[in-house]
Amino acid sequence: MYYVRLNHLLLALGLVPALSAVAADAGWNGGIDFTVEAAGALQGAAQRGDAFLGLVLGHVSWEEAATANSRWHWRAYASVLALEGHGPTKRFLGDFLGASNMEGFNSTRLYAWWFEVRRDDWSLRGGALLADEEFATTEGGGYFLNSAFGWPAGISANTKNTGPAYCIAALGLRLERRFGEATAWRLGVYDGDSFDSCTGDPQINRYGWHYELGGAQGWFVVNEVTWAPAASANRFAAGVWLHTANFADVRDDASGCPFAITGAAPREHPSNYGTYVIGERTLRGKSGEAGYATAFLRLGFAPSDRNTIGWALDTGIAATGLLPGRPADIATLGVAHAAFSSDFAANTRARDPSLPAPDFEQVIEAGYTVVLSAHLTLTPDLQYIRHPGGCAGPSDAIAFLLRFKASY
């Protein structure tokens, strides 16, 4: 039976209020989120079972009071994260994309922290950052539970240990320049491996204060331009990312022959890269108000020779107030599709022609967030997963997730 370790959770629960009480001056703010989730398989899945997760995120922030004589504006932020339990992907689904965006590894750790300075239309932020909060994001995707609607699969599956995203922040810098109210340009440079482990061992950075830069893990760089005029219902973004570490070819050795046949080491590529585009449209209402509805589409590509995922797409709709008397509730419906690269599939066929080659994994997700109060929400969520793990061999799966969140 799964349980949440109370000593871990109480540590995170107590830290932020304590920090906020000590720093109760003007400009300081703090909060805490407590989330629990249960999941089970209704059909398919690699094995039978259920899953339980508990997560606590505590955060404190400071913002300099605005003055008429100062052109510089300072901000600071720090957070602690505690996660316990096992999610549905690890426990029973065996899917590739990750049915729960809460799933990670168990620990209590220092999470994101940063300092930011603004002047006129410029902003510079530095510290332990999460690129998935500022780059390649969609507003509507934030209401979904499957990981494919968050940090895109075309980045998370193709970089070292998912890149600078949940659930470990990475040391880095983010520069932003705004051009009027509609257009913004952002550049982020981050530690190339937030785990600091070439084997993907999360225990090396278990507590969030193991920092190692450069070397073989390289740097993760992302560049994005967004266009979102206040008078328009449309929002667009386009970006490119580069990872400067060495990446092994997923099919060929140095001679250009399949290494699954020759037995030689894979060919090494000196870097990895990809691109993405995003489009969103307000269908009705205004963001944050009852009756609001938004639709989004995001598409990303990466070269086939050094990546597991060749291209990925996710699209969906999120709407509030669909039911009478429930103006704040949020309904979601979306589809995410991740296509495995042709070279990765060819390597699987070369290793064993009798095995089904990975082609794609697709998720159809429908959810409904019930706003119980200003602090409490409950989200039942249903996901139909085609080709879990990327192969047509296993039967399709249906998973049900139930998430409860308290925010203070």
C-alpha positions as CSV (number, residue, x, y, z in Angstrom):
1,M,0.0,0.0,0.0
2,Y,1.3,3.5,-0.9
3,Y,1.4,6.3,1.6
4,V,2.8,9.8,1.8
5,R,5.6,10.1,4.3
6,L,4.4,12.6,6.8
7,N,7.8,13.7,7.9
8,H,8.6,14.9,4.3
9,L,5.3,16.6,3.8
10,L,5.3,18.3,7.2
11,L,8.8,19.7,6.5
12,A,7.6,21.3,3.3
13,L,4.3,22.4,4.8
14,G,6.0,24.1,7.7
15,L,8.9,25.7,5.8
16,V,7.0,28.3,3.7
17,P,4.7,29.6,6.4
18,A,7.8,29.9,8.7
19,L,9.7,31.9,6.0
20,S,6.7,34.1,5.3
21,A,6.3,34.8,9.0
22,V,9.9,35.8,9.4
23,A,9.8,38.0,6.3
24,A,6.3,39.6,6.8
25,D,7.4,43.0,5.5
26,A,5.8,44.6,2.5
27,G,6.7,42.9,-0.8
28,W,6.9,39.4,0.6
29,N,4.4,36.6,-0.2
30,G,4.2,32.9,0.4
31,G,1.9,30.0,-0.4
32,I,1.6,26.3,-0.4
33,D,0.0,23.7,-2.6
34,F,-0.9,20.2,-1.5
35,T,-1.9,17.7,-4.1
36,V,-2.9,14.0,-3.9
37,E,-3.7,11.8,-6.8
38,A,-5.0,8.2,-7.3
39,A,-5.0,6.4,-10.6
40,G,-6.1,3.0,-12.0
41,A,-6.4,1.1,-15.2
42,L,-9.9,0.4,-16.6
43,Q,-8.6,-1.5,-19.7
44,G,-5.3,-2.6,-21.1
45,A,-2.0,-1.6,-19.4
46,A,1.1,-3.6,-19.0
47,Q,-0.1,-5.0,-15.6
48,R,-2.9,-4.6,-13.2
49,G,-2.6,-2.2,-10.3
50,D,-3.3,1.3,-8.9
51,A,-1.1,4.3,-8.1
52,F,-1.1,7.0,-5.5
53,L,1.0,10.2,-5.4
54,G,1.3,13.0,-2.9
55,L,3.0,16.3,-3.7
56,V,3.6,19.5,-1.6
57,L,5.0,22.6,-3.2
58,G,5.8,25.5,-0.9
59,H,7.0,28.9,-2.2
60,V,8.0,32.3,-1.0
61,S,8.6,35.4,-3.2
62,W,9.6,39.0,-2.8
63,E,9.0,42.0,-5.1
64,E,10.5,45.5,-4.7
65,A,7.9,48.2,-4.1
66,A,7.5,50.4,-7.2
67,T,8.8,54.0,-6.8
68,A,8.6,56.9,-9.1
69,N,12.4,57.5,-9.2
70,S,13.5,53.9,-9.8
71,R,13.9,52.4,-13.2
72,W,15.2,49.1,-11.8
73,H,12.7,46.6,-10.4
74,W,13.9,43.5,-8.4
75,R,12.1,40.2,-7.7
76,A,13.1,37.0,-6.0
77,Y,11.5,33.5,-5.6
78,A,12.3,30.2,-3.8
79,S,10.4,27.0,-3.5
80,V,10.6,23.5,-1.8
81,L,9.0,20.4,-3.3
82,A,8.1,17.1,-1.7
83,L,6.9,14.1,-3.7
84,E,6.0,10.7,-2.5
85,G,4.5,7.6,-4.2
86,H,4.5,6.0,-7.6
87,G,2.5,7.2,-10.6
88,P,0.5,5.2,-13.1
89,T,3.3,5.0,-15.8
90,K,5.7,3.3,-13.4
91,R,3.1,1.2,-11.6
92,F,1.0,-0.3,-14.3
93,L,0.6,1.6,-17.6
94,G,4.0,1.3,-19.2
95,D,3.2,4.3,-21.4
96,F,5.8,6.6,-22.9
97,L,4.4,10.1,-22.6
98,G,3.4,9.9,-18.9
99,A,-0.2,9.8,-17.9
100,S,0.4,12.0,-14.8
101,N,2.4,15.2,-14.9
102,M,2.9,14.7,-11.1
103,E,5.0,11.6,-11.6
104,G,8.7,11.9,-10.7
105,F,11.0,10.5,-8.0
106,N,10.5,10.5,-4.3
107,S,12.3,13.1,-2.3
108,T,12.0,16.4,-0.5
109,R,14.2,19.0,-2.2
110,L,15.1,22.6,-2.8
111,Y,13.2,23.3,-6.0
112,A,13.2,26.5,-8.2
113,W,14.9,29.7,-6.9
114,W,15.9,32.8,-8.7
115,F,16.5,36.5,-8.8
116,E,15.2,38.8,-11.5
117,V,15.8,42.4,-12.4
118,R,13.7,44.5,-14.8
119,R,14.4,47.8,-16.5
120,D,12.1,49.3,-19.1
121,D,11.3,46.4,-21.5
122,W,14.2,44.2,-20.5
123,S,14.3,41.4,-17.9
124,L,17.0,39.1,-16.7
125,R,16.4,36.1,-14.4
126,G,19.1,33.8,-12.9
127,G,19.1,30.9,-10.5
128,A,17.7,27.4,-10.5
129,L,15.1,27.7,-13.2
130,L,12.3,25.7,-14.9
131,A,12.2,26.3,-18.6
132,D,8.8,24.6,-18.9
133,E,7.3,27.5,-17.0
134,E,8.3,30.1,-19.6
135,F,9.1,28.3,-22.9
136,A,7.0,26.1,-25.2
137,T,4.0,26.5,-23.0
138,T,0.3,26.8,-23.8
139,E,-2.4,28.3,-21.5
140,G,-4.9,25.6,-22.3
141,G,-2.4,22.8,-21.8
142,G,-1.9,23.7,-18.2
143,Y,-5.4,22.3,-17.3
144,F,-4.5,18.7,-18.5
145,L,-3.0,16.0,-16.4
146,N,-1.1,14.0,-19.1
147,S,2.6,15.1,-19.3
148,A,2.4,15.5,-23.1
149,F,0.3,18.7,-22.7
150,G,3.0,20.3,-20.5
151,W,6.7,20.2,-21.4
152,P,6.4,18.9,-25.0
153,A,7.5,15.3,-25.8
154,G,9.7,16.6,-28.6
155,I,11.9,18.2,-26.0
156,S,11.5,16.0,-22.9
157,A,12.2,12.7,-24.7
158,N,15.1,14.0,-26.7
159,T,17.2,15.9,-24.2
160,K,19.3,14.7,-21.2
161,N,16.9,13.6,-18.4
162,T,14.0,15.6,-19.8
163,G,15.8,19.0,-19.8
164,P,15.3,21.9,-17.3
165,A,11.7,21.0,-16.3
166,Y,9.7,19.3,-13.6
167,C,10.8,17.8,-11.3
168,I,14.3,19.2,-11.0
169,A,15.2,22.8,-11.8
170,A,18.5,23.7,-13.6
171,L,21.0,26.5,-13.0
172,G,20.6,29.0,-15.8
173,L,19.8,32.5,-17.1
174,R,16.7,33.8,-18.9
175,L,16.8,37.1,-20.9
176,E,13.5,38.7,-22.0
177,R,12.9,41.7,-24.3
178,R,9.4,43.0,-24.9
179,F,8.4,45.0,-27.9
180,G,5.3,46.9,-27.0
181,E,2.4,45.0,-25.5
182,A,2.1,42.3,-28.2
183,T,5.6,40.9,-28.9
184,A,8.3,39.3,-26.7
185,W,11.6,37.6,-27.3
186,R,13.1,35.2,-24.7
187,L,16.4,33.4,-24.6
188,G,17.2,30.8,-21.9
189,V,20.6,29.1,-21.2
190,Y,20.6,26.2,-18.7
191,D,22.7,23.5,-17.3
192,G,22.6,20.6,-19.8
193,D,21.7,17.9,-17.2
194,S,19.7,18.9,-14.1
195,F,20.2,15.3,-12.8
196,D,24.0,15.6,-13.1
197,S,24.0,12.0,-14.1
198,C,24.7,10.5,-17.5
199,T,22.9,7.3,-16.5
200,G,19.7,9.2,-15.4
201,D,20.2,8.5,-11.7
202,P,18.1,11.1,-9.8
203,Q,19.7,10.3,-6.5
204,I,22.8,12.4,-7.3
205,N,20.7,15.5,-7.2
206,R,18.1,14.1,-4.8
207,Y,17.9,17.2,-2.6
208,G,18.2,19.9,-5.3
209,W,21.5,21.4,-4.3
210,H,24.0,19.4,-6.4
211,Y,25.1,21.8,-9.1
212,E,27.5,20.8,-11.8
213,L,27.9,22.9,-15.0
214,G,29.4,22.4,-18.4
215,G,31.6,19.4,-19.3
216,A,30.1,16.4,-21.0
217,Q,26.5,17.4,-20.1
218,G,26.8,20.6,-22.2
219,W,24.2,23.4,-22.2
220,F,20.5,23.5,-23.1
221,V,19.6,26.7,-25.0
222,V,16.1,27.8,-26.1
223,N,15.1,30.8,-28.0
224,E,11.4,31.8,-28.5
225,V,9.4,34.7,-30.0
226,T,5.7,35.2,-28.9
227,W,3.0,37.4,-30.4
228,A,-0.1,38.0,-28.2
229,P,-1.8,41.4,-28.8
230,A,-4.4,42.3,-26.2
231,A,-6.9,43.3,-28.9
232,S,-6.7,39.9,-30.7
233,A,-8.1,36.5,-29.8
234,N,-5.0,34.8,-31.3
235,R,-1.7,34.1,-29.7
236,F,1.4,32.6,-31.5
237,A,4.8,31.4,-30.5
238,A,7.8,29.9,-32.3
239,G,11.0,28.6,-30.8
240,V,14.2,26.6,-31.4
241,W,16.2,24.6,-28.9
242,L,19.8,23.4,-28.9
243,H,21.6,21.0,-26.6
244,T,25.4,21.2,-26.9
245,A,26.2,17.8,-25.4
246,N,27.1,14.7,-27.4
247,F,24.2,12.6,-28.5
248,A,24.4,9.0,-29.7
249,D,22.9,8.1,-33.1
250,V,19.8,6.0,-32.5
251,R,20.6,3.6,-35.4
252,D,24.0,3.9,-37.0
253,D,27.7,3.4,-36.0
254,A,30.6,5.6,-37.2
255,S,30.6,3.7,-40.5
256,G,26.9,4.4,-41.2
257,C,25.8,0.8,-40.6
258,P,23.2,-0.2,-38.0
259,F,25.1,-0.8,-34.7
260,A,22.5,-3.4,-33.7
261,I,24.0,-5.6,-36.5
262,T,27.7,-4.6,-36.3
263,G,27.9,-4.5,-32.6
264,A,30.0,-1.3,-32.8
265,A,29.4,1.8,-30.7
266,P,26.8,4.3,-32.0
267,R,28.0,7.3,-33.9
268,E,28.3,10.4,-31.8
269,H,26.7,13.7,-32.8
270,P,28.2,16.9,-31.3
271,S,24.8,18.4,-30.5
272,N,21.0,18.1,-30.6
273,Y,18.3,20.5,-31.7
274,G,14.7,20.9,-32.5
275,T,12.0,23.5,-33.2
276,Y,8.3,24.1,-32.3
277,V,5.4,26.3,-33.1
278,I,2.3,27.2,-31.0
279,G,-1.0,28.7,-31.8
280,E,-3.8,29.5,-29.4
281,R,-7.2,31.2,-29.8
282,T,-9.7,32.6,-27.3
283,L,-13.0,31.1,-28.4
284,R,-15.1,33.2,-26.0
285,G,-14.8,35.4,-22.9
286,K,-11.7,36.6,-21.1
287,S,-9.0,34.6,-19.3
288,G,-9.7,34.0,-15.6
289,E,-13.4,34.8,-16.0
290,A,-16.5,32.5,-16.1
291,G,-17.4,31.5,-19.6
292,Y,-13.9,31.6,-20.9
293,A,-12.8,29.0,-23.5
294,T,-9.5,28.6,-25.3
295,A,-8.1,26.2,-28.0
296,F,-4.5,25.5,-28.6
297,L,-2.2,23.5,-31.0
298,R,1.5,22.8,-30.6
299,L,3.8,21.0,-33.0
300,G,7.5,20.2,-32.6
301,F,10.2,18.5,-34.7
302,A,13.6,17.0,-34.1
303,P,16.1,15.2,-36.4
304,S,15.5,11.5,-36.7
305,D,19.1,10.3,-36.5
306,R,19.7,11.2,-32.8
307,N,16.3,11.4,-31.3
308,T,13.6,9.0,-30.0
309,I,10.7,11.2,-31.0
310,G,10.7,12.7,-34.5
311,W,7.7,14.9,-34.1
312,A,5.0,15.5,-31.6
313,L,1.7,17.3,-31.6
314,D,-0.9,18.2,-28.9
315,T,-4.1,20.1,-29.3
316,G,-7.1,20.7,-27.1
317,I,-9.9,22.9,-25.7
318,A,-10.4,24.1,-22.2
319,A,-13.6,25.9,-21.2
320,T,-15.1,27.2,-18.0
321,G,-18.7,27.4,-16.9
322,L,-20.2,24.8,-19.2
323,L,-22.6,23.5,-16.5
324,P,-25.4,25.7,-15.1
325,G,-24.5,27.0,-11.6
326,R,-20.8,26.0,-12.0
327,P,-19.2,29.1,-13.5
328,A,-15.6,28.3,-12.3
329,D,-15.4,24.7,-13.2
330,I,-13.1,23.8,-16.1
331,A,-13.8,21.1,-18.8
332,T,-11.0,19.9,-21.0
333,L,-10.7,17.7,-24.1
334,G,-7.5,17.1,-26.0
335,V,-5.3,14.8,-28.1
336,A,-1.5,14.3,-27.9
337,H,0.4,12.4,-30.5
338,A,4.1,11.5,-30.4
339,A,5.7,9.8,-33.4
340,F,8.9,7.8,-32.9
341,S,11.7,8.7,-35.3
342,S,12.2,6.4,-38.3
343,D,15.8,5.7,-37.3
344,F,14.8,4.7,-33.8
345,A,12.2,2.3,-35.2
346,A,14.7,0.9,-37.7
347,N,17.1,0.1,-34.9
348,T,14.4,-1.9,-33.1
349,R,13.7,-3.9,-36.3
350,A,17.4,-4.5,-36.8
351,R,17.8,-5.9,-33.2
352,D,14.8,-8.2,-33.5
353,P,12.6,-8.4,-36.6
354,S,10.0,-10.3,-34.7
355,L,9.3,-7.4,-32.3
356,P,6.8,-4.7,-33.3
357,A,8.7,-1.5,-34.2
358,P,7.7,1.6,-32.2
359,D,5.5,3.9,-34.3
360,F,3.6,6.3,-32.1
361,E,1.8,6.8,-28.9
362,Q,-1.4,8.8,-28.8
363,V,-3.5,10.1,-25.9
364,I,-7.1,11.3,-25.9
365,E,-7.8,13.0,-22.6
366,A,-11.0,14.3,-21.1
367,G,-11.1,16.0,-17.7
368,Y,-13.3,18.1,-15.5
369,T,-12.0,20.3,-12.7
370,V,-14.6,20.9,-10.0
371,V,-13.9,24.1,-8.0
372,L,-15.0,23.3,-4.5
373,S,-13.9,26.6,-3.0
374,A,-11.4,29.3,-3.5
375,H,-8.7,26.9,-2.2
376,L,-9.9,23.4,-3.2
377,T,-10.3,21.6,-6.5
378,L,-11.2,18.0,-7.5
379,T,-10.3,16.7,-11.0
380,P,-11.6,13.4,-12.4
381,D,-9.7,12.6,-15.6
382,L,-10.1,9.9,-18.3
383,Q,-7.3,9.0,-20.7
384,Y,-7.5,6.6,-23.7
385,I,-3.9,5.7,-24.6
386,R,-3.2,4.2,-28.1
387,H,0.0,2.1,-28.5
388,P,1.2,2.6,-24.9
389,G,5.0,2.5,-25.1
390,G,4.9,3.2,-28.8
391,C,4.1,-0.2,-30.2
392,A,1.0,-1.6,-31.8
393,G,1.6,-4.9,-30.0
394,P,0.3,-4.1,-26.5
395,S,-3.4,-3.5,-26.2
396,D,-4.6,0.1,-25.9
397,A,-5.2,1.3,-22.4
398,I,-7.8,3.4,-20.5
399,A,-6.7,5.1,-17.3
400,F,-8.7,7.0,-14.8
401,L,-7.1,9.6,-12.6
402,L,-8.6,11.5,-9.7
403,R,-6.7,14.6,-8.3
404,F,-7.4,16.7,-5.3
405,K,-5.6,20.0,-4.8
406,A,-5.5,22.5,-1.9
407,S,-3.8,25.8,-2.4
408,Y,-3.2,28.4,0.4
